[in-house]
Amino acid sequence: MGGYLRVGVGLLATVLSIVAVVGPAAAQTYAVTGDSYSVTKTLPLAEDFDSHELVAGVGKVISYSVQTVGGGCVMLILTLGHNVNDQSYYLPAYSQETCVTSYSKSYTVPSGGGPDFSIVILTEIAADVTYKLDITMSQSNPALGLLGGILILVVIGAIIGGISYALRRRKAARAPPPYVPPPYPTEYPPQAPAQPPIEPPMQPGAPPPPPQ
């Protein structure tokens, strides 16, 4: 039972005490055939519960849903084994222990679990209750789960890369342009030749300038 202890187990007597079962329980048993099962049943006031017995091996996904028809409420208990009684074990995490009009859940049979299960339908009200129960069983695919995980990692990596690229672009747009020194001229304009000094004109009567 180690595979079941991870989700918690309890004795069905705890649930049956809610509907005040005293002595041997009065129940109707139905066999679930095939991987798809859909029935509409009436749980009469004279009966304590209905038990729908199924077989599911390791890796099977059991999906089930119940809905009342025409009023009332029901409880759904996923029980280990067949021939349910108040000493049977059930899975609280995959059961509905209060009276509701509808409930649905899925359970994957773990390693070492199964193959016998029962889905038990009860009610708290003192009246006949009609309900519709649907059960499907499918095989889980670990390869698809691994592929899905890889795809998720790839998508996350692409998003991170895209955000990083956008942040770099935004940072580059906010930064001032780098300083670029002006280019030095490769040629200088030609220099005009030196001109001899211009001597002022001589005034009349002035002595000639000394020879240079």
C-alpha positions in Angstrom: 0.0 0.0 0.0 3.0 2.3 -0.1 2.0 3.9 -3.3 -1.3 5.0 -1.7 0.1 6.4 1.5 1.4 9.4 -0.4 -2.1 10.7 -1.0 -3.5 9.5 2.3 -5.9 6.7 3.0 -8.8 6.2 5.5 -11.3 3.6 6.5 -14.7 3.9 4.7 -16.3 3.5 8.1 -15.5 7.2 8.7 -17.7 8.2 5.8 -20.4 5.6 6.3 -20.9 6.9 9.8 -22.1 10.2 8.3 -25.1 8.4 6.8 -25.6 6.5 10.1 -25.0 3.0 8.7 -25.6 0.5 11.5 -24.9 -3.2 11.0 -24.2 -4.7 7.5 -24.5 -2.0 4.8 -27.1 -2.4 2.2 -25.5 -1.7 -1.2 -26.0 -2.3 -4.9 -22.9 -3.3 -6.9 -22.2 -2.5 -10.6 -19.4 -3.7 -12.8 -17.6 -1.0 -14.8 -16.8 -2.6 -18.2 -14.5 -1.0 -20.9 -12.6 2.2 -20.7 -15.7 4.3 -21.0 -18.7 4.0 -18.6 -21.7 6.2 -18.3 -24.8 5.3 -16.3 -27.8 7.0 -14.7 -28.9 5.3 -11.5 -31.2 6.0 -8.6 -29.9 5.4 -5.1 -33.1 4.4 -3.2 -33.7 5.4 0.4 -33.6 1.7 1.4 -29.9 1.4 0.2 -26.9 2.9 1.9 -24.7 3.3 -1.2 -24.0 2.2 -4.7 -20.6 0.7 -5.6 -19.2 0.8 -9.1 -16.3 -1.7 -9.4 -13.5 -1.2 -11.9 -10.1 -2.5 -12.8 -7.2 -0.2 -13.7 -3.5 -1.1 -13.9 -0.4 1.0 -13.1 -0.3 4.1 -15.2 -4.0 4.2 -16.0 -5.7 7.5 -15.5 -9.2 7.2 -14.0 -11.3 10.2 -14.7 -14.7 10.3 -13.1 -17.6 12.7 -12.6 -21.0 12.6 -10.9 -24.0 14.9 -11.2 -27.4 14.7 -9.5 -30.5 14.5 -11.7 -33.7 16.2 -10.5 -32.3 17.5 -7.2 -30.6 16.0 -4.1 -26.9 15.6 -3.4 -24.4 12.8 -3.4 -20.9 12.0 -2.1 -18.3 10.1 -4.2 -15.7 8.0 -2.6 -12.8 6.4 -4.5 -12.2 3.2 -2.7 -9.4 0.6 -2.9 -10.5 -2.9 -3.9 -13.9 -4.5 -4.5 -16.6 -5.7 -2.2 -16.7 -2.5 -0.3 -17.6 -2.5 3.4 -16.9 -0.3 6.4 -13.4 -1.7 6.6 -12.4 -0.7 3.1 -9.8 1.9 2.5 -10.4 5.0 0.3 -8.4 8.0 -1.0 -9.6 11.2 0.7 -7.7 13.4 -1.7 -9.7 11.9 -4.6 -13.1 11.7 -2.9 -15.9 14.1 -2.1 -16.9 13.6 1.5 -19.6 16.2 1.7 -22.9 16.2 -0.1 -22.8 18.1 -3.4 -24.7 18.3 -6.7 -21.7 17.5 -8.9 -18.0 16.5 -8.5 -15.2 15.4 -10.9 -11.6 14.3 -10.4 -8.8 12.3 -12.1 -6.5 9.7 -10.5 -3.4 8.1 -12.0 -2.7 4.6 -10.6 0.9 4.7 -9.1 3.5 2.0 -9.2 2.4 -0.8 -6.9 -1.2 0.4 -6.9 -4.4 -1.2 -8.1 -5.7 -2.9 -10.0 -9.1 -3.1 -8.2 -11.0 0.1 -7.3 -14.6 1.0 -6.5 -16.4 4.3 -6.9 -18.9 4.5 -4.1 -21.9 6.9 -4.3 -23.7 7.9 -1.0 -26.1 10.6 0.1 -26.9 12.4 3.3 -30.6 13.1 2.5 -33.5 10.8 3.5 -34.8 10.4 0.0 -34.2 8.7 -3.3 -31.5 10.4 -5.3 -30.9 10.0 -9.0 -27.4 10.6 -10.3 -25.4 10.3 -13.5 -21.9 8.8 -13.3 -19.2 9.0 -16.0 -15.9 7.1 -15.8 -13.2 7.0 -18.4 -9.8 5.2 -18.2 -6.8 6.1 -20.4 -3.1 5.3 -20.4 -0.8 8.0 -19.3 2.2 8.7 -21.6 5.4 9.7 -19.8 7.1 10.5 -23.1 4.5 13.2 -23.8 4.9 14.6 -20.3 8.7 14.8 -20.9 8.3 16.4 -24.3 5.8 19.0 -22.8 8.4 19.8 -20.1 11.1 20.4 -22.8 8.8 22.6 -24.9 8.0 24.7 -21.8 11.7 25.1 -21.1 12.4 26.1 -24.7 9.6 28.7 -24.6 10.8 30.1 -21.3 14.3 30.4 -22.7 13.1 32.2 -25.8 11.1 34.6 -23.6 14.1 35.3 -21.4 16.3 35.8 -24.5 13.8 38.2 -26.0 13.5 40.3 -22.9 17.2 40.4 -22.5 17.6 41.6 -26.1 14.9 44.2 -25.6 16.6 45.5 -22.4 19.9 45.8 -24.1 18.3 47.8 -27.0 16.5 50.1 -24.5 19.7 50.7 -22.5 21.6 51.5 -25.7 18.9 54.0 -26.8 19.1 55.8 -23.4 22.9 56.1 -23.4 24.5 59.2 -25.0 26.5 58.7 -28.2 30.2 58.1 -27.6 32.7 61.0 -28.1 34.4 60.8 -31.5 37.4 63.3 -31.9 37.4 65.3 -35.1 39.7 64.0 -37.8 43.1 65.8 -38.2 43.7 67.5 -41.6 45.9 65.5 -43.8 47.1 68.6 -45.9 47.8 72.1 -44.9 47.0 75.1 -47.1 50.1 76.5 -48.9 51.9 79.4 -47.3 52.5 82.6 -49.3 56.2 83.5 -49.9 57.8 86.0 -47.5 57.7 89.5 -48.9 60.6 92.1 -48.3 59.7 94.8 -45.9 58.2 97.9 -47.6 60.3 101.0 -46.9 58.4 104.2 -46.4 58.9 106.8 -49.2 61.6 109.4 -48.7 60.6 112.9 -47.8 62.1 115.8 -49.8 65.3 117.1 -48.2 65.7 114.0 -45.9 69.1 112.2 -45.9 69.2 108.8 -47.6 68.8 105.8 -45.3 72.0 104.1 -44.3 73.0 101.2 -46.4 71.9 97.8 -45.1 
